[in-house]
Amino acid sequence: MTTVPRPVRPSRAVEAQEGVKDLIVRRGLVAGDPLPTESELMEELQVSRNSIREALKALQAVGIVDIRHGFGMFVGRMSLAGLVNELAFHSRITLQNGKNHLANLIEIREILESGLVERLIELDPAADLTPVADVIVRMETEAEAGPVSPETDRLFHDLLYRPLGNPLVGQLLGAFWDVYYQLRDQLGVPDESPDDVVRRHRDIYTAVLAGDRAAAVTAVDAHFKGVRNRVGRLSG
């Protein structure tokens, strides 16, 4: 006769984690709202102080709880910082093993942006892209003196898709950018001249402004060609 193993009961700390998350949902709390004190959570969830502290530490690590010493505890704001650090670390160690996971990340970002430019044209053909035009002028000024700064490059992409009204777009693109930036020393010198960088960004802007979906996707592909070449050298 086969003995069915008994289900393993989660630890009190894990139960406390679920209790805190359930409390946040039941009370309709949102990011930035204050949470009960440790003592209040102990009483409500009927767990020990050690279990509560262990639970809060785990929830803080994933951004669900924000502990501000001297001020209290609050519902955390969504952050991809943990994902960024993990992706950057694993991309770095895979390079040592002759693989190139960073190239996979760049491919995903390119696919995402190709779809985003089409979505932008489809949903908001009358979007005000004046802030994007201003960034291109800033790029041109920087290119006259040297390379275009990473901050300006990132700002272009952030402002371009902002009319979509989806805050996750900016966070995801920012996460990809942060991983790429953390590995900048391994990537070496860009293949493109500053003028090429400006031109490729301008081509994306011009195509979106004209509502030309095919040209916009082509411009995104051309923009990422330099990035792909730079990342591809790591596998050579």
C-alpha positions in Angstrom: 0.0 0.0 0.0 1.4 3.4 -1.1 1.7 5.9 1.7 0.6 9.4 0.6 3.0 11.9 2.0 1.4 14.6 4.2 1.5 18.1 2.8 4.3 20.2 4.3 2.9 23.0 6.3 4.5 26.4 5.5 6.6 28.0 8.2 5.1 30.6 10.4 7.2 33.3 8.7 5.8 32.2 5.3 2.3 32.3 6.8 3.0 35.7 8.1 4.1 36.9 4.7 0.8 35.8 3.2 -1.1 37.3 6.1 0.5 40.7 5.5 -0.2 40.6 1.8 -3.8 39.5 2.5 -4.1 42.4 5.0 -3.0 44.9 2.4 -5.5 43.6 -0.1 -8.4 43.4 2.4 -7.9 47.0 3.6 -7.5 48.3 0.1 -4.1 49.8 0.8 -2.0 51.2 -2.1 1.6 52.0 -2.6 2.8 54.5 0.0 0.0 53.8 2.5 1.2 53.1 6.1 1.1 49.6 7.5 0.3 48.5 11.0 3.2 48.3 13.5 5.0 45.1 14.3 3.1 44.7 17.5 -0.2 45.3 15.7 0.7 42.7 13.0 1.7 40.2 15.7 -1.7 40.6 17.3 -3.7 40.5 14.1 -1.9 37.6 12.6 -1.2 35.7 15.8 2.5 35.1 15.2 5.7 35.8 17.0 7.8 38.9 16.6 10.6 36.9 15.0 8.2 35.5 12.4 6.8 38.9 11.6 10.3 40.4 11.3 11.4 37.5 9.0 8.2 38.0 6.9 8.7 41.7 6.6 12.3 41.3 5.6 11.3 38.9 2.8 8.5 41.2 1.7 10.9 44.2 1.7 13.3 42.3 -0.6 10.6 41.9 -3.3 9.3 45.4 -2.9 5.9 44.7 -1.3 6.9 46.4 2.0 8.9 49.6 2.4 10.6 49.8 5.8 11.7 53.3 6.6 13.6 53.3 9.9 12.4 56.0 12.2 9.2 56.5 10.1 7.4 53.2 10.0 6.4 50.6 7.4 4.5 51.3 4.2 3.2 49.5 1.2 6.0 49.3 -1.3 6.1 50.7 -4.8 6.6 48.4 -7.7 10.3 48.2 -8.7 12.3 46.1 -11.1 15.6 46.8 -9.3 15.9 43.2 -8.1 15.3 41.9 -11.6 17.9 44.3 -13.0 20.6 43.1 -10.6 19.8 39.5 -11.2 19.8 39.8 -15.0 23.0 41.9 -15.0 24.8 39.4 -12.8 23.7 36.3 -14.8 24.5 38.0 -18.0 28.0 38.7 -16.7 28.7 35.2 -15.6 27.3 33.6 -18.8 29.9 35.7 -20.7 32.6 33.9 -18.8 31.1 30.6 -20.0 31.2 31.5 -23.7 27.5 32.4 -23.8 25.8 35.7 -24.3 22.5 36.1 -22.5 22.8 39.9 -22.9 22.2 39.4 -26.6 18.9 37.6 -25.7 17.9 40.6 -23.6 18.7 43.0 -26.4 16.6 40.9 -28.8 13.6 41.0 -26.4 13.9 44.8 -26.1 14.1 45.3 -29.9 11.0 43.2 -30.3 9.2 45.2 -27.6 10.2 48.6 -29.1 9.2 47.4 -32.7 5.7 46.7 -31.4 5.6 49.9 -29.3 6.3 52.2 -32.2 3.4 50.6 -34.2 1.2 50.8 -31.1 2.1 54.5 -30.7 1.1 55.2 -34.3 -2.0 53.2 -34.1 -3.4 54.5 -30.8 -2.1 58.1 -30.7 -1.4 59.5 -34.1 -1.8 63.0 -32.8 0.5 62.5 -29.8 2.5 65.5 -28.8 6.1 64.5 -29.5 7.6 68.0 -28.8 9.5 66.7 -25.8 11.1 64.0 -28.0 12.1 66.7 -30.6 13.7 68.6 -27.8 15.7 65.6 -26.8 17.0 65.2 -30.4 18.2 68.8 -30.3 20.0 67.9 -27.1 21.5 64.9 -28.8 22.8 67.0 -31.7 24.4 69.4 -29.2 26.1 66.6 -27.4 27.2 65.0 -30.6 29.0 68.2 -31.7 31.2 67.9 -28.6 31.5 64.1 -28.2 29.4 61.0 -27.6 25.7 61.2 -26.8 25.2 60.7 -23.1 23.5 57.5 -21.9 21.0 59.7 -20.0 20.0 61.5 -23.1 19.6 58.3 -25.1 17.5 56.8 -22.3 15.3 59.9 -22.1 14.5 59.7 -25.8 13.0 56.2 -25.4 11.2 57.1 -22.2 9.5 60.2 -23.7 8.7 58.6 -27.0 6.5 56.0 -25.5 5.0 58.1 -22.7 1.9 59.0 -24.7 0.9 55.4 -24.5 0.0 56.0 -20.9 1.4 52.7 -19.7 3.9 53.1 -16.8 5.1 49.5 -17.1 6.6 50.3 -20.5 9.0 52.8 -19.0 9.9 50.5 -16.2 10.6 47.5 -18.5 12.6 49.6 -20.9 14.4 51.1 -18.0 15.2 47.7 -16.6 16.7 46.6 -19.9 18.7 49.8 -20.1 20.0 49.4 -16.5 21.3 45.9 -17.3 23.0 47.1 -20.4 24.6 50.1 -18.6 25.9 47.9 -15.8 27.8 45.8 -18.4 29.1 48.9 -20.3 32.7 48.1 -19.4 32.5 44.7 -20.9 30.8 46.1 -24.1 33.7 48.3 -25.1 33.6 51.3 -27.4 30.5 51.8 -29.6 30.8 51.1 -33.3 28.6 54.1 -34.2 29.7 57.7 -34.4 27.8 60.3 -32.3 26.2 61.6 -35.6 25.0 58.1 -36.4 23.4 57.8 -33.0 21.5 61.0 -33.5 20.5 60.1 -37.0 19.0 56.8 -36.0 17.0 58.3 -33.2 15.8 61.0 -35.5 14.7 58.4 -38.0 12.5 56.7 -35.4 11.0 60.1 -34.4 10.3 61.2 -38.0 8.7 57.9 -38.9 6.4 57.9 -35.9 5.5 61.6 -36.5 4.6 60.7 -40.1 2.5 57.8 -39.0 4.6 55.4 -41.2 4.6 52.1 -39.4 6.9 50.3 -41.8 9.4 53.1 -41.7 9.2 53.2 -37.9 9.9 49.5 -37.5 12.8 49.7 -40.0 14.2 52.6 -38.0 14.1 50.7 -34.8 15.8 47.8 -36.5 18.6 50.1 -37.7 18.9 51.6 -34.3 19.5 48.3 -32.7 21.9 47.1 -35.4 24.7 49.0 -33.6 23.7 47.6 -30.3 23.6 44.1 -31.7 27.0 44.5 -33.2 28.5 45.8 -30.0 27.0 42.9 -28.0 27.9 40.4 -30.6 31.6 41.1 -30.2 31.4 39.6 -26.7 30.7 36.2 -28.2 33.6 36.5 -30.7 
